Amino acid sequence: MSLTRRGLLLSLSGLLAGCAASGPNHAANYAARPAEQFPLPAMPLERIKPELRRREVAYETRYEAGTVVIDTPARRLYYVLGDGRAMRYGIGVGREGYALAGSAYIGRKAEWPSWTPTANMIRRDPERNLRYAGGVPGGLHNPLGARAVYLYRNGHDTMFRIHGTNQPQTIGQAVSSGCIRMLNHDVIDLYERAEVGGRVIVLQA
C-alpha cells in the first residue's frame, strides 16, 4: 500500500513539474537581441510586472485567428491564435480623449521606424513636440521603438499606431497621445505574427 501511495505522489510531482515547465520562459522572451539593427539589451524582469509579461493564454473570442484585439481598459493586447488561445501582451494606452475605438486594419508595418509628431500633437504640446517637427530617425531613443504597426480605415491612415517604446515604465498606464505602446521585445514578437491587412479591434470602456 505504501508503495502505491509513493508512486502516486511521484506521479503527481512529475505532473506538476511538467505544468511548471510548460509556462513561458520570461528570461528568454526578454533576453538581449544583439542581431537587431539597433541591438537591444535584455529587459530586467523586475521592471516588468508579472501580469504584463508576454504569454500565451486561454482566450475565447468570436474573432478569427490573426486578429489583434486591444482591450484598452484592461491594458492588454491579444493576438488571436485560434482554438481558444491567444498571445497576451501588456500595453500602455492613450490618455482619455486620445483613443481609437472600433475596427481598423494593419495598413503597413515598419522596423525601427522614424517618428514625426502630428500637427495635433504639436498644437497640444508645442513646447515638447515642436522641436521634433522635422522628424526623428529610428533608433533606441525614438518614441516608436523597435517596430510600428500602422492602423488604417478605408484606405486612410488613422494616425494611430501599435509601437514599441523607450519608456518601459509606462506599460500598463494611460499616458500616450492615443497610440498603443508595447515593450520593444513584445512589439517585435507581435510584428512577426501580425500581417498587413490583418484586422484590429480596439475595445474601449
N, C-alpha and C positions, 0 to 999 in steps of 0.2 A: 504493500500500500504506500509506503514512504517513497519507494522508487517511482511510482506512478505520479505522486504529488510533486516530487522533484522534477520529473520530466515535464509536467505541466508548467511548472514555474519557469523552467528553462525555455520552453516554447514561447511563453508569454514574454519573457525577456527579449528573446530574439525578435518577436513581432514588434515590440515597442522600439527596439533598436532600428529595425527596418523602417518604421514610420519616421523616426527622427532623421535617419539618413536620407529620406526622400524629400526633406524640406529644402528650401532654397539655400544655396551657398552664397551668403551675402558677401563674404570676403572676396570671392571670385567675381561676383556681379559688379563690385565697386573697386576692383583692382586697377592698378595703373594701366594705361593704354598708350604705350610708347610708340606704336605704329601710326598714331593719328598725325595729321598734318601739323597740328599743334599738340604735342604729347600731353596727355592728361595724367596728373599724378593720381595715386589711389585716393579714394574718398574715405576719410576716417569714419568708421561705422558709428562711433559715439556722436557724430554730428548729424546722424540720420535717425529719427525716431523709428523704432521697430515697425510701427504700423504704417509708416510712409515708405518703407523699402519695397522695391520691386519683388513681386512674387506671383505665381500662378494660383488662382483661387477658383472656387465654385462660383458660377455666375449664370443664373437663369435669365434669359432675355429673349425677346422676340426678334432682335436684330441678328442678321446673318453674320457668319464668320468674316473677319476682315473689317468690321465696323469699329470705329473709335467712339466710345461713349464717355463724355466728360460730365461727371457728377460734380457740378460746381459747389453746391452746399457742403458736400462731404469731402471736398478737396481730394478727389480721386479721379483717375482716368483709367478706363478699361479698354483693352484691345481684345475684342471678342474672338476666341479661338474656335468656338463651336462645341457641340456636345456638352453644354452646360459648364464650360470653362472659359476663363479669361485671364489675361495678364493684367495685373493691377499695379498702378504706379501712384505715388503721392505727387501732388501738384501744388503750385501756387496759382492763384486766380486773380482776376481784376477786382479793383475796388468797386463798391456799389455804384451803379450808374455807368460803368465802363465795361459792359459784358455783352457777349454774343449769346443768343438763345435760339434753339430750334435746330434745323437741319442745314448742313453745309457739305462740302466735299473737298478732298485734297486736290488743289489745283496744281501745285508743284512742291518740290522739296529741294533743300539746299544743304550742303555740307559747309560748315564754318562760314555762315552767311555774313555779308555786310549788313549794316543797320543804319537806317536814316529815320529820324523821328518824323512822324506825320505832322501836317500843318496843325491839326487839332492839339497834338502833344506840345508843339511849340507855343501855341496860343495859350494853353492852360498853364504851362510852366516854362516861360521863356528864359528865366534865369538859369534853369537847369539844362534845357534842351537846345536853345538857340545855337550854342557853340558847336553842336553836332549836326547842324543843318546840312553840311556838306557830305555827311556820311561817315561811318566808322568801319574800317576794314575788318574782316573776320579775324578771330584770334581769341586767346584766353580772356582778354579784357572786354570783348564785345558783349553787349547785353543779350544778344540772341544765343550765345553759347555755341555748342558744337554742331547743332543741327537746327533747322527750322522747317516746319510743315505749314504751308500757306493754305488758308481756308478760303474757298470760293463759293459763290452762289450765282447761278445763271450766267456763268462765264465771266464774272467780275470778282476781283479780289475784294474780300470783305475788310481787309487791313487787320484781321485777327490772325494770330499765329500760335502754333504749339512750338515751343522752342526751349533750348537749354538756358542755363543761367550761370553767371559768375557770382551769384549771391545765394548759395545753397541754403542759407539760414531762412530764406523766405518761403521755402516749400512748406505747404500746409497753411499758408496765410493768404490774405486778400490784400495785395499791395501793388499789383502791376497796373498798367494802363489799359487793361482789358484782355491782354493775351494770356495764354496758358503757359506757365513756365514749369520746367522739369529739371531734375538733376541732369548734368551733362551725360553721365553714364546711362541714365534711363532714356533720355531722348535719342541717344544713339541706338539703343535697343528697339525703341518704337519705330524709328526711321527705317530700320532694316526689315521690319514686319509690315508696316503700312505701305500701301501702294497709291500712286497718283490715280485719282478717280474714286478712291475709296470714300465711303460715307462717313460723316462725322455728325454725331448727335450731341448737342450741348444742353444739358438739363440745368434749369435754374430753380430756385426755391418757389 
